[in-house]
């Protein structure tokens, strides 16, 4: 159904945004406050924060489940949920509230990390490189997946109902709004890159899976498989 697709689409997008902000915060603590943050950078707090974020995003997107998001076009019912082609002040405020906080947190944390590394952090070179790789991947996800949509969406809201905007420009704004909506789905494919560049255990697990010889694959014990599974899970907790 239309309401279900739209709800899941936006929950996925904004959950990704807020979890990327959490990754940025964790990297900031690990690099800038490595010793003082050891007590709070553990699996227990990670689970609490993850659960809280899922609840927050789900509740925030819950109104999509009850709003009317279909229209009749040429005797055909069309789902408008994914493109959210509503140009109103309320829509602009909702967009700003949903996107601005995680974006500012992410950007601020990474700027502080870069400043700390530039000033000569005592962090090991390998950890510095890992931090910079994580920064690069996360900002790439923002530039490719999220910034185009939110900039296009804001332009659409501000310009669509403006009296000086022509019909041709309005059509162009609608097309841009739809195309950039599609780009946001790429984050599902790009998010694992954060683990690839930021989590050593995750990379070790991949090397173990893809670099084993045939004999090793045939002789793998259940204990080894269990260890691989545990490594995959613990990689997620590093953030």
C-alpha positions in Angstrom: 0.0 0.0 0.0 1.0 3.6 -0.6 1.1 4.6 3.1 3.3 1.6 4.0 5.8 2.2 1.2 6.2 5.9 2.0 6.5 5.2 5.8 9.3 2.7 5.3 11.0 4.9 2.8 11.3 7.9 5.1 12.1 5.8 8.2 15.0 4.2 6.3 16.3 7.6 5.1 16.1 9.5 8.4 17.3 6.5 10.5 20.4 6.4 8.2 20.9 10.2 8.8 20.8 9.9 12.6 22.9 6.8 12.7 25.6 8.5 10.6 25.5 11.3 13.1 26.1 8.7 15.8 29.0 7.3 13.9 30.4 10.9 13.7 29.9 11.3 17.5 31.6 8.0 18.2 34.6 8.8 16.0 34.9 12.2 17.7 35.0 10.6 21.1 37.5 7.9 19.9 39.9 10.4 18.4 39.6 13.6 20.5 38.7 12.1 23.9 40.0 8.6 23.6 40.8 7.9 27.2 37.9 9.8 28.9 35.3 8.2 26.6 36.3 4.6 27.2 33.6 4.1 29.8 30.7 5.2 27.6 31.9 3.7 24.3 30.6 0.2 25.0 27.9 -2.2 23.7 25.4 -1.3 26.4 25.3 2.4 25.5 25.3 1.6 21.8 22.2 -0.6 22.2 20.4 2.1 24.2 21.2 4.8 21.7 20.3 2.6 18.7 16.9 1.6 20.3 16.2 5.2 21.2 16.9 6.4 17.7 14.7 3.8 16.1 11.8 4.7 18.4 12.4 8.5 17.7 12.4 8.1 14.0 9.5 5.7 13.9 7.3 8.0 16.0 8.3 11.0 14.0 7.3 9.3 10.7 4.1 7.8 12.2 1.9 10.6 10.8 2.6 9.2 7.3 0.6 6.2 8.2 -2.6 8.2 8.6 -2.3 11.0 6.1 -4.0 10.8 2.7 -1.3 10.3 0.0 -3.1 9.3 -3.1 -4.6 11.2 -6.0 -6.7 10.5 -9.1 -4.8 11.2 -12.3 -6.6 10.3 -15.6 -8.9 7.9 -13.7 -5.9 6.2 -12.1 -5.0 6.2 -8.4 -1.4 7.6 -8.0 0.7 7.3 -4.9 2.2 10.7 -4.0 3.8 9.5 -0.7 7.4 9.0 -1.9 7.7 12.4 -3.6 5.9 14.4 -1.0 4.9 17.0 -3.6 3.4 19.4 -1.1 4.7 23.0 -1.1 3.7 24.4 2.3 5.4 26.2 5.2 4.7 23.2 7.4 6.5 20.9 4.9 9.6 23.2 4.9 9.7 23.3 8.7 9.4 19.5 8.8 12.2 19.1 6.3 14.5 21.5 8.3 13.8 19.8 11.6 14.4 16.3 10.3 17.6 17.1 8.3 19.4 19.9 10.0 20.2 18.4 13.5 22.0 15.2 12.3 23.7 17.1 9.5 25.1 19.8 11.9 26.2 17.1 14.4 28.0 15.1 11.7 29.7 18.1 10.2 30.7 19.6 13.6 32.2 16.3 14.8 34.2 15.7 11.7 35.5 19.3 11.6 36.6 18.9 15.3 38.3 15.6 14.4 40.2 17.1 11.5 41.3 20.0 13.7 42.5 17.6 16.3 44.5 15.5 13.8 45.9 18.6 12.2 47.2 19.8 15.6 49.1 16.6 16.1 47.0 14.1 17.9 48.8 11.3 19.7 46.6 8.8 17.9 48.4 6.0 16.0 48.9 6.6 12.3 46.7 3.7 11.4 43.8 5.0 13.6 44.3 8.5 12.1 43.9 7.0 8.6 40.9 5.1 9.6 39.3 8.2 11.1 39.9 10.1 7.9 38.6 7.3 5.7 35.4 7.2 7.8 35.0 11.0 7.4 35.4 10.7 3.7 32.9 7.9 3.3 30.2 9.5 5.5 30.5 12.9 3.7 30.4 11.1 0.3 27.1 9.5 1.4 25.8 12.9 2.4 26.8 14.5 -0.9 25.5 11.7 -3.1 22.4 10.6 -1.2 21.0 13.2 1.1 22.1 16.7 0.2 20.7 16.7 -3.4 17.3 15.6 -2.1 17.0 18.1 0.7 18.3 21.0 -1.4 15.9 20.0 -4.2 13.1 19.6 -1.8 13.6 22.9 -0.1 13.8 24.6 -3.6 10.6 22.9 -4.6 8.8 24.0 -1.5 10.0 27.6 -1.7 9.4 28.0 -5.5 6.5 25.8 -6.5 3.7 28.1 -5.4 5.6 31.4 -6.0 3.5 33.6 -8.4 6.6 34.5 -10.5 7.5 30.8 -11.2 6.4 29.6 -14.7 4.7 26.2 -15.3 7.9 25.0 -17.0 10.0 25.7 -13.9 7.4 24.0 -11.7 7.6 20.9 -13.9 11.4 21.0 -13.6 11.2 21.3 -9.8 8.9 18.3 -9.7 11.2 16.2 -11.8 14.2 17.2 -9.7 12.3 16.3 -6.6 11.5 12.9 -7.9 15.0 12.1 -9.2 16.7 13.2 -6.0 14.2 11.1 -4.0 15.6 8.1 -5.9 19.2 9.0 -4.9 18.4 8.7 -1.2 17.9 4.9 -1.7 21.6 4.6 -2.5 22.4 5.0 1.1 21.4 1.4 1.8 24.2 0.3 -0.5 26.8 2.9 0.7 26.3 2.6 4.4 28.3 -0.7 4.7 31.3 1.3 3.4 31.4 3.0 6.8 31.9 -0.3 8.4 34.4 -1.3 5.8 36.7 1.7 6.4 36.0 2.2 10.0 35.8 -1.2 11.7 38.9 -3.4 11.7 37.1 -6.5 12.9 34.6 -6.1 10.0 37.5 -6.0 7.5 39.2 -8.9 9.2 35.9 -10.9 8.9 35.7 -10.1 5.1 39.3 -11.1 4.6 38.6 -14.3 6.4 35.5 -15.1 4.3 37.0 -14.2 0.9 40.6 -15.2 1.3 40.3 -18.7 2.6 41.5 -21.5 0.4 39.1 -24.3 -0.7 40.6 -26.7 1.9 39.9 -24.2 4.6 36.4 -23.7 3.4 35.6 -27.4 3.4 37.2 -27.9 6.8 35.6 -25.0 8.6 34.4 -26.0 12.0 31.2 -24.8 13.6 33.4 -22.9 16.1 35.0 -20.9 13.4 31.7 -20.1 11.9 30.4 -18.9 15.3 33.6 -16.8 15.7 33.0 -15.2 12.3 29.4 -14.4 13.2 30.5 -12.9 16.5 33.1 -10.8 14.8 30.5 -9.4 12.4 28.3 -8.4 15.3 31.1 -6.9 17.4 32.2 -4.8 14.4 28.9 -2.9 14.6 29.5 -2.1 18.2 32.8 -0.3 17.4 30.8 2.8 16.4 
